[in-house]
Amino acid sequence: MDITVALIGNPNSGKTTLFNNLTGSYQYVGNWPGVTVEKKTGQYKEDKNIKFTDLPGIYSLSPYTLEEVVSRDYLINEKPDVVIDVIDASNIERNLYLATQLSEIGIPLILAFNMMDVVRKNKDQIDTKKIEEELGCKIVEISALRNENLDELIETTKQLAEKSYENKSMKSFSENVENYIEEIISSVDSLKENPAKRWLAVKLFERDEKIRDEIFVSEDEFAKINSIIDKAEEEFDDDSESIITDQRYNFVTDITSKSVKKGRSGLSTSDRIDKVVTNRLLALPIFAVIMSAVYYISIGIVGGPINDFWADELLGERVPEAVGGFLSSMGVSDALTSLISDGIIGGVGAVLGFLPVIVCLFFLISILEDVGYMARIAFILDRVFRRFGLSGKSFIPILIGTGCSVPGIMGTRTIENDKDRRMTVIVASFMPCGAKTDIIAMFAAMFAGVWWYSTIWYFGGIVAVVVSGLILKKTKIFSGDPAPFVMELPEYHLPSMRNVLKATYNRGKAFVIKAGTIILLCTVVVWVLSNISIYGEFMEFENASTHSILSYIGTKLSFIFAPLGFGDWMATVATLLGLVAKEVVVSTYGVVAGLGEVAAGDASLNALITSKFTTASILSFMFFNQLTLPCFAALGAMKEEMGERKWFRFAIGYQMVFSYTVALMIYQFSRVLIDKQAFNAGTAVALVILAIYLYLILRPAKKEDNKLQVSHEGVR
């Protein structure tokens, strides 16, 4: 028979590792209906009749976050056959809080005590039999990372699904509170036959308004419930929600004190490492060194000989020559041969030419995520962001955005505060995503041996986020304290190469698919526009730069970017087409490279870049493309997350003004300081803009309107 299993657990409990090991490649990723929280489903690789759903990591079933709402809605409405609560066995006390709630829903429950290898290493002793008796549900000891005991977990899952074993009722409250819960159950007719009646009664006791909307309760029943709650609150001298919370924690503490003995005292290895890497003085320098190393290895080392062979020799020479020779031998027309060799292969090849760099970057970042360091970065930058008006919660979407801006922008839904969420949507695309890394790599040859080149874009993005936070938070529409940020720091562990390679593969695959679809279409358009003259004739390459439709459009619009230092037609059309997808910036140069703009016989992309840019104009071009409007897909995500059109218009307006003025200042100041050119009117304008920015950053913040609102319920 088909068995549906829900995997649930605290963040960093190893739940996703377990899901990946059980399902292998038989998994599918989408979004929950109506929300952007990721939904993962998959079939057990040994038995396709067993289907798993990986629910978001949560700490409780209280509806405080979007993840919690999604998880509890799934459990209550979809009613899976079995729930597996994945518990970090090295920290049982914190993890069992969720288990006390899950036991009340009425769905067969298994507690998967994960990370037992860590427990053994720490010499901890856990009496799982005693915990099993106290909780009334099955416990299976596993290690998802090492694939230990997963067969027993599956076998226990089958037994519960086939009703050969039933959970006992977990009585997690004192006798008085249990009596109040029973009174509520007996007072509401719609609860009496509901399998989740105990959980629903507890939620009614907690005055959970979301539950009140989901079950039928008459006015008389509501009055009776309120009188029961009032009596309990008077007895315990506390509000009903706090009563339940305290009772759960007391229950869990009592169980663990009798069943768990720690083998080590003092600081753990992770704690000792964190004393250094999260130190107030050392944290940021260490973070800077680590991320510098990541970008240096990706762009400086892998982007050297490996990328030279892949991009220049293989995709730049052998493939086009082989394809061109084959097409010529088949009698294909010159125009079609040019379209395939110079347009499609030249454009898409220019993007894929940097695939080794992109894959290496994804690989190294996946390692940092898997060992647990990325969680520390969020913790470290929360200190920084909070000083500048942003919550550490804002860094999570921004961090996700280094892979792709779209999920980063979508991830802002987990930020409860509307002002913080909208501000994060505006700045989330400032970080260099995989597509922008393609542009960074395009200029790498001109900065060979320059130590700061490979990392300036990452930290430049962080600086742009911080500056924007300072400016926006001092406006009335974004004023107020940032939302609190609470997160768990997982234990450090050796990376699972399976997880790292899978994450790298998925990100790299998305990059290649994008190159094979959107970029392919754009390169064909670019080729057509660059090889058809404004008179409607197919042209020879040597005349394309002056008479093509593409050069005509670029020349007419180049005045826009002239103050930024890249006012030629190629840079103009590349930047404008980059709104479709940032990779198109590279593919555009790949298509138009060799159209008569460089010396005869030297039509390579590097030669073209060298002839068109100075150090100042490269810095300006790069930062403009990094900070300006993202690709169309990301703009669509921004529009969706902003909700109202006025907020979306404000977001794109801010990004356009911010990116243009920053690029203008960078070019004008770099032109004078680096390229040793003369001070001119443009430099003077840049100084005025700098003064305006300093004023916006340093001015006093707008005070939030904190007047009390009076309603029929009293003062709020």
N, C-alpha and C positions, 0 to 999 in steps of 0.2 A: 504494500500500500504506500501511497505518497505520505511523506512526513514533512511538515513544515516546522522549522526550528528557528527561533529568534536568539541571536547572540547579543548579549547586553553586558555592560560592565562600566567601571570607572574609566576615565581617560588614562592611557598608559598602563592598562592592566594586561596588555598582550592580546586583546580581543581580535584586532585586525590581523595579527600574525597567525592566530589560530584559524581565522576565517580563510586566509590565503592558503594555509597548509591543508585544510580540509577540502577546499574547492579547486585548488590548482588553477588551471586556465578556464575552468567552467564557471566563470563568474561574469556578472554584468553590472555596469555602473550607470546610474541615472539619477534623477532627482525625485524626491517625494512629491506627490501631487500638490501643486500650489505653492511649494517652497523650494528653496535652492540648496537645502541641506542634502548632502550626497546620500544616495540610496544604493547599497551594494547587496546584490543577491547572487546566489550561486548554487550549483549542484555538488553534492559530495562526489568526489572523483572516483570512489569505489562503488557507489550506488546512486544512480541518477534519480532514484525515487525520494532521496532525502535532500531537501532544499533548505538552504540557510539564508537568513537575512541578517546582515551586520548592521545593527542599530547604532546610532551615534553614541559616543562616549558621554556618560552622564553620571552625576553623583546621587541623584534622587529622582522621584517621579513627580515632584512638585513643579508646576508650570511656570518656572522662572525664566527659562531660556527656550529658544526655538527647538534645540535638540531634545530637551525634556518633553516638550509638547508633542513632537513627532514620535518619540519612543512610546509614550503612554497611549497616544491615539492608536498606534499600531497594535499594541498589546490588547487594548480594550476592544477595538473594532475588528481587527483581523483574526484575533484569537488563534495564535499558532498552537501546534500540538504540544510543543515542549519549549521551555525557556532555559537557555544555558547562561548563567551569570558567571562571567569570567572574573575571577578574583585574584588580585596580586597577593599571593600567599605570604610574601615577605612583609605585608602591611595589612593583615587581616582586619584589624579593628575598624579602620576607615572604610574598607570595602564592604563589610557586612551590613552597613546601614541600608544600602540599596536592596540587599537581599531580604531584609525584614519587610520592605514594601512589596517586593515581587512575590513573596510567599502569600500575600493577601489577595492576589488577583484571581486565584483559582485555576491557574494553568500549571501543569506539572513542571517542577523546577529542579534543575541540577546546578550545584555549585561546583564549577571547575576551578580547583585551587591551582592556579598557574604559577609558573616560575619556581617550581619545587627544586630545581637545580640551584637557584639562588638561596633557597631556604637551607638546603644541605650545606652549601658553601659557608653560610653564616652560622652553621651548627645550631639552628633553631629546632625546637621540638614542638610539633603540632599534633594534638590528640584529635584527629579528624573523626574518630568514632564517637567521642563525647560531643563534639560540635554537631555531628549528624543527628544524635539523639535529641540534643537541645533544640535544634532548628526544625527537625522533622522532615528533612529533605536529603536527597542523595548528594554525596560529595565524591568527586573523582580527582585524584591528584595527577596533574599533568605538567609538562613543560612544552609549550607550543613552539618555542625557539628550537628545541632539540627533538621535537616530534615524539616525546615520551608519553606513553599511555593513551594515545588518541584512540586506539582501537577500543579500549574499555569505555571511553567517553561515548563513542558511537553506539556501543552495545547497550549502555545504560539509557541512552536516548531512545533507542528502539523499545526497550522494556517499558519506559514511561509512556511512550506513544501508544503502545499496545495495551496499556492499562494493567500490566502485570505487576506494577508497583505504584502505590499512591502516596503522595505526600501527606504528612500529618499537619494539623493546624499549628502554626507557629504563634504561640501566645507571648508577644513581646512587650505587653503592658502589665502594669500592676493590677491587682484584683479590682480596685475601684474604677480605674479607667476602662478595664474590660467590661465592667457592668454598664458603664455609660455607652460604650459601643453597642452592646447587646440591646440596650434600650432603644437606640436609634434604629437598629435593624428591625426590631419588632414594631416600631412606630411608623415605618414607611412600607406600604404594601408592595411597591415596585421593587423593593430590595429582597424580599423574602425568598424568591426563587432564582435570584441572580447569582451565577457562580462567583462573581466578584463582589458579593454583598459586603464582605468584611472590609475590603479596600474602599468601596464606595462609602460605607458608613464612617470610616476613619476620615475620609476626605470631607464629608459633610460636617463632621465634628470639627475639622480644621477650618471650616467656613470657606472651602475651596469653591469659588464662584463658577469656575469652568465646569466642575462636576454638576453643580446645581442646574446648569443649562443643558446637561446631557441626559439627565434622568427626570422622570415625572415625579414631582413632589407637590402635593396639594397645599393650599394655604394653611389648613388645619395642621397638616404634618409639619410644615415649616415652623409654625408656632410651637409645636411640641418639641422639635429639634432644638430650637433656640432656647427653650426653657431648660432642656437637658444640658446644653453647653454653658448657659449662665450658671447653673448649679455647680458644674465641674470647675469653671473658672473661679467661682467664689471659694470652693473647697481648696483648690491648689494655689490660689492667689496668683494666677498667671493667665495669659491668653491661651486659647485652646490649641493653636498651632505650636506654641512653645512647649505646652504640656506633652504633646505627642512626640516632638523632637527630643525632648529630654528623656522621655521614657524609652525611646528607641536606643539612644546612646547608652543609657544605663544598662539596658538589656544586652547590648553588644559588648560593653565593657565587662560585664559580669561573666559572659561566656568566655571571652578571650583571656581573662585573668585566670580562669580555671583550666584552660586548654592549651595555652601557648606559653612557651618558655623561651626567651631569647638566649641564644648561645653566646652572643657577644655584647659587651657593654661599651659605651663610648661612641665615638664617631665611626660611621661606616666609611668605606672607600669613597663612595660618591660624595659623602659629606666633606671628606678631606679635600677632594678635588674641587668641590664647590667653594670651599674657603678661599681658594686661589682664583678660580675662573669667574666667580661672582663677587669678588672683592670690590669694594667701592672705588678703589684707586686703580686696580689692575684689570678690572673686567673689560672696560672699553679698549685699552691697548691690546689685550689678548684677542678680543673680538676683531680688531682691525688687522692684527697679524694673521689670524686664521683666514679671514675673508680675502686678504691680500694674497695669501698663499694659494687659495682656491682659484682666484682669477689669474694669478701668474702661471700656475701649472696649466690651466685650461688654454689660455691665450699665448703665453710666452713659450711654453715647452711643447705641448700638443699642437699649438697653433704654429709651430716652427716646421721642422722637417716632416712630421707626419702629415700635417695639413698641406705642406708644399707639394708633396707627392700626390695626395688625394685630389687637391683642387687644381693645381697647375698642370701636373703631368697627366693624370688620369682623366679628370673631367674637363680640363682645359685644352688638352692636345689629343690624346689617344681616342677618346670617345667621339669628339666632333669630327676628327679626321676620318675615323672608321665609318661613321654614319654618312659623312659627306661623300666619301669615296664610293660607298655602297649605292647611295641615291644617284650619283652621277652615272655609275655603271648600269643602273636600271633605266637610264634615260629620263629621270625626273627633271622637271623644269627648274631653271635657276631660282626662280622666285620661291617655289616650294622647298627646294633644297636649302635656301637661305633661311626660310621660316623655321624649318626643323633644326638645322645646325646652329644658326646664329640666334634665332629667336627663342625656341623652346629649350634646346640644350644649353645655349649661352645664358639664358635668364634663369631657368630652374637650376642649372649647374652652378651658377654663381651663388645661389642660396645654399644648395646642398654641399657646395665646396667647403663650407664652414661646419658641416655636420660633425666632424671629429671634435671640434672645439665645443660645440653645444652639448654633445653627448658626455664629454669629459666633465663639463660644468655640472650637468644634471647628476652624474655619477658621484662627484665629490659632495654635492649638496645633499644627496640621498644618504650618504654615509653619515654626515653630520646630523641629519634628522634621525637616523636609526640608532645612533649611539646615545642620543638624548641631548646633544649640545644645542640644537635649535630651540628647544624649550627654554634653555638658559638665556639665549639671545633675547627672547621675548621678555623674560624676567628682567634682564639687564636694561633693555631699552625702555621698559616701563618707567624706570627712574628718570630717564632722559625725556621721554615723551610727556610724562606728567608735568614736568616743569614748563613745558611749552604748550600746555593746554590739551594734549592728546592722551587718551588712555592707552595702557599697554595692550588692551584688546584691539586697538587699531593696528598694532604691528602684525598680528596674525594674518589678516587679509593682505597687508603689504608684503609680508614674507611669501605668502602663497603667490602673489603677483610676480615674483621673480621667475616663476615658471611660465605663467601666462596671466595677463591682466584680467581676463574674463572671470575665472573662478575666484581671483582675489577680490574683485568688485562684488561678486555674488556673495562672498563670504562675509561681507559687512552686515548681513542680516542678523548675525549673532550678537551685534552690538545693540543693547536695549535702548540707550539714549539716542533720540532722533538727531540731535545736533552733532554728536560724535559720529554717528553713522553716516550722515550726509557729508561731513567734513572728510571722513575716511574714504568715501566714494570718490571725492574730488582728487585726493592725493594718492590713491592706491596704485595708479598707473605710472607714477613717477619713477618707480624702480625699473632697472633694465631687465625686461623679460627675455625669453629665449630669442624672440625675433629681433629685439634691439641688440642682443649680444652678437647677432649676425652682422649688424652695422659696425659694432665695435671692432670685430675681427677684421672687417674690410680695411680699416685704417691701421691695423697693427704693424704692418711692414714699415710704415713711416716712423714708428716709434720704437723700433727694435733697440733693446738695451735701456729704454727709459723705464725705470722701476715703477713709477706711479701710474703709467698708462692703463694697465689692466684692471686697476681697482678704483680709479677716480670716478668712474661712472656709477659704481655701486654706492659709494659713500656720498657722491654728489646727489644721488636720489634721496638718501636719508636726510642730507642737509636741506634739500628742496622740501621734503615733508615737514621738517622741523620749522623752517622759515614760514611755510604756508600755515602751519599750526599757530605760530605766533601772530601772524597777520589776521587770520580768520577768527581766532578765538577772541580777539579784541574788538570784533564787530558785534553789534547787538544781536544779530541773528544766530550767532554761534557762541555767545557768551555763556558762562556757567562752569561749574566744576566738572572735570572729566569723570566718566563712569568708573566705579571701582573695578579693579582687575585682580581676579583670584585664579591661580592656575597651579597645577601640581608639577613638581619637577621629578621626572622619572629617574630611576636608578640608571647609572651609566652601565652599558654592557657592550660587548663586542658586536659589531654590526653583523646582521644576517645577510650574507651575500645574495641569498635568494630574494629577500625583500628589496635590497639595494638594486640588484639587477632588474627586478620586475618594475620598480619605480622608474629607473632610468629608461628601460625599454618603452614603457607607456608614454613617458614624456617625449622621448625621441620619435616614437611612432606618430604621435600627434603632430610633431614638427614636420616630419616627412609627408604625412597626408596633406597637411596644409600646403606644402610646396607643390604637391602633385595635383592640387585642385585650384585653390584661389590664385596661387602664384603662377601656375601654368596659364590660366586664363588671362591674367594681367600681362604676362610676358608676350602672349600673342597680340594683345591690344597694343602694347608698346612697340613691338616689331612692326605691326601694320602702320601705326602712326609715324614711325621713324623711317619707313621705307616708301611711303606714299607722299608725293609732294603736294604742296598746297594747290597745284594745278591738276591733281588727280592722276599723276603718272607714277609708275614704279621707278625707283631711282637707284643709281649706283651709290655705293657707300660713300664715296668721296664727296658727294654733293649733299648728303643727307643732313649734315649739321646746319646747313644754311637754308634749305628749301623744304624740309619735311614738315608735316603737320605738327609733329611733336615739338620740333625745335621752334616752330612759329608760335605755338601756344606758350612754350617755356620762355621764349624771348619777350613776349608781350607781358608776362606776369613776373618776370625776374626782378622788376623794380621793388617788389614786396620784400625780397630777401637780400637786396643789395646792401642795406645798412648792417646786415648780419655777417657779411663777408662771403656769402656764397650765392651771388646774384647772377650766375650763368644759367643757361636754359636746362642743362642736364640736372643740376642740383635742384632747380625749381620743380621740374616735372617729377623727379625722384621723391622729393618731399611731399608734394601734393598727392602722388599715387600711393605714398606710404600710409595715407589714411585708410586705404583698403586693407592693407596688412603691412606691417613694418618691414617684412622681408622683401617687399616689392622695391624698397629703396635700393637694396643690393642687386636684385634681379634687373632693375632698370639700367643700372650701370653695366651689368653683364651683357644686356642686349645692345646698348649704344656704344660700348667700348669698341674703339677702332673705326669710328665713323668719320675719320679725317681730322680729329681733334688732337692727335698725337703724331709724333714723327713716323714717317713711313717705315714699315717693318717692325714697329714696336707698338702693338695694339693691345697689350695685356692690360688687365684691370689695374694692376699696381702702377703701371706707367701712366694710365689715365688719371688716377687719383693724385699721383705726384704732380702732374702738370696742372691740376685744377685747384689744389688746396695748399694753404700754408698752415702752420701750426695753429695760428689764431682762428682761421676759418674752420679747421677740423673741430676744434673744441666748441665753437659756436654751432656748427652743423650738428654735431653729436648731441649736445645738450638740448638744442631746439627739438630734434626728433625724439629725444627721450622724454621731454617734459610736455610737449604739445599734445593735442588730441590723440588718443590711442587709435587702434584700428576700428573698423566699423563694428565688429563683433563686440568689442569692449564698450563702444559708445552705446550699443543696444543694451548691454548689461547696465550701464550707467543710467540710461533712461528708465529701465525697469525698476532699479533700486531707488531712484530719486522719487518716483511716483508722480509728482506734480511737474508739469512742464516748466514752470518758473524756476524750479530748482535745477532741472536739467539744463536750461538755458544759462543759468548762473554758473553751473559747473563748467560747461564748454567755454563760456566767456572768460572765466577765471584762468582756465588752462591756456587758452590762446594768448591772453595778455601776459600771464606769468612767463610762459616759455619764450615769447618774443622779446620781452624786456630783459630777461636773464641772458638770453643768447646775445642780445645787443651789447650788454655790459661786458660779457665774457670776450666777445670779439674786439670791442674797442679797447679794452684794457690790455688784452693779450697782444693786440697789434702794436701797442706802444711799448709794453714791457718785455715781450718775448721776441717779436719780429723787428723791434727797434725802429718802428715807423713814426712819423711825425704826429704830434697832437693836432686834432682838427675839430670841426664842428660836431662830428659824430661822437668824439670822445667827450666833448662838453655835454652833449645830450645824455650820454651814459652816466656822467657825474651827477646830473640833475636827477636821473632815475634812481641812482644809488641813494641820494639824499632822501628821496620819497620813501624808498624801502626802509631806510633806517628810521624814519619818522613812524611808519606803520608798525615797525617792530617794537620801538621803544616807547610809543605813546601809552598813556594809561588805558587800562582795559575798560570797556563799557560795563556798567553795573547792571546785573540782571534784576529784573523787576521781581522783588520778593514780597510784594503785598499779599497779605492773607486773603484767601478767598472764603467767603462765608456761604454755606449752602444750608439746605433744610436739615442736613445731618450734623451741622455744627461747623466749627472752624477747621480749615484744612491748611 
